Amino acid sequence: MKSVQSLKIDTLASAGYLTGGELVRNGVKVTKDTSMKDLLGETAFTTGETEGEEGTPVKKNITLNVKIGGVTSGEAIVLTEDSTVSDFISELQSRGLNANFDEATNRIFIGASGTGVDNDFSIESDASVLKNLGLSNEGGGKKLVGTDARIYLNDVMFESSTNTFDINGLTITCN
């Protein structure tokens, strides 16, 4: 079909990305080998209850859930007091995220594996845990939300999780 059509690019698809806040504990910079106990503090791994005659604090682990496209990705991440920053990064990667800890900036960087709303991610846990890991606004983290591309072809809206559209035999790549 030979014809003139109108095209307006409204938004481009983007991947969700989180730049974590700077991780410093008691004035000391964090490394990939820093334990969660050293990073989050010993009280993060206790229930507040005690047991036995000595009043030994009852231990607990910390759990975080990763959601991709609003759906939980794998089992919860379980952090023990001996887990390291490197262990946490590996757990994030095993759930389909691009994750890294940069010792030069003392920040965790996390990116979605693809563009679009359906590939965007969230990490859920106790607010104080997310703050101390630098993964929340309160902890200095900044999250960019993954978005779908949107175009108007002949005044009709089309959306795609990528920047490529296949419409009526026509391939449109936006950039």
N, C-alpha and C positions, 0 to 999 in steps of 0.2 A: 504494500500500500504506500503510495507516494503522497505525502502530506506534510504540512508544516505543523509542528506541535509546540506547545509552550512547556517549559520546565523551570521550576523554581526549587532550589535546594534550601530546605529549611534548617535542618541540623544534620551533622555527621554522626555516625556511630562512634562510640568511644568505649574504652574498657574501664571498669572500676579500678581505682588505685588508691591505696592508703600509704601516706608517708607518716610514719610513726614519730611521736615526740622523742626528744633526746632522752636517752636512758642514763641516769646518774643516780646512784644510791649512796647516801651519806657522803656526798662530795667525791665519790670515786666513780670513774667511768666504767662502763660495763664492757665485757668482752663476750665472745661467743661461748666461752667456757664458764661464764658466771652462772652460778646455781640460782634457781628460782627462789630458794630460801634467802640468798643474799640480795636478790633483786626485789622481791616482794615483801620480805620480812618474815620472821618466824611465826608471828601471829596469824599470817595468812593461811598457815597450814595447821591451825588448831581450831577446835570447835568452840572454845570458850569454856568448855567443861573440863573437869578433872576426874581422875580415877585413882584408886588405891590410897593407902594411908599417907603416902608422900605428896599426894595432890598432883600427880603427873598429868600434864595437859593431854587431852584426847586429840590425836592427830587426824587430819583429813587431807584429801587431795583436792586440787582445783580442777574444775572442768570448764571447757570452752566448747561451744558448738559453732561450726562453720556452716553457713547456708550459702548456696549458689543458686541464683534465680529463685530465692525464697524457699528452697528445698534443702533440708539438712544433708550435708555431704559426709557420708561415712559416720562412724561412731564418734562420740564426744572425744575431744582431746583431753587426756588426763595428765596433769602436771603434778609431780611429786616435789618435795622440797629439794631432792637431788637432781631433778631435771635441769638441763642447761638451756641457755638461749638457743644454742645450736639444735638441741633436741626439739624445742618448740618450732623452730623454722622447718625442720624435717617433717614434723607433724602437719604443718600447714601445707607443705608441698605434697604430702601424700593424700591430701584432700582436694587436689586439683588446682591449687593456687601457685602463682609464681611468688616466692618469698625469699627474702635475703636480709641478713643483718650486716650492716656496714659499720665496722669498728672505727673507721675514720670519722664518721659523723655520730656514732652511737645511736643509730636509728634502725628500726625494722621497716622494711619496704615490702608491701604486699600488692600484687596485681592480679586481676582476673586473667584467666587463660584465654579469653576471647572477648570480643566487643558485644555490646548490646545489653539490654535489660536482663535477658535470660541468663547471661553470664556474670552479672554483677554479684557481689558477695557481701556478706555481713558476718561478723564474729560476735557471738553472744556469750556473756559471762557476767559475774558480779561486777558492778560499776567500779569498785575499787581495784579489782584485778585489771580491767581494761585500762584504767587510768595509769596504774603503775607499770603496765607494759607499754605505755605510750600509744595505745590503740584507740583512744577516745579523744574528743575535743578537749575534755578536762585534763587529759594527759599530754596535750600538745600535738596530738595526731590530727591530720587533715585527710578527709576521705573525698575523693572525686567519684561521683556516681556514674556507673556505666549507663550509656544511653543508646537508643536505637536511632538509626538514620531515618530522616523523614524528607520526602520530596512531594512536590505537587506536579503531576503531569496532566496538562490540560485541566487544571483546577481541581483535580481529584488527588486526595492524599494517599500515599503509599508509605509503608514503614518496613524497615529491614534491620536485622541485628548486625548486618555488615553494611558496608558502603556500596554494595552492588545490588542492583534490582534487575530482575528479568520480568519484563512486562510485554505481553503480546508479541513475543519474538524479538524484542528489543532489549539489549543488555546495556544498562546505564551504570557506570561506575563514578561515584562522587569522590572528590578529594579537594 
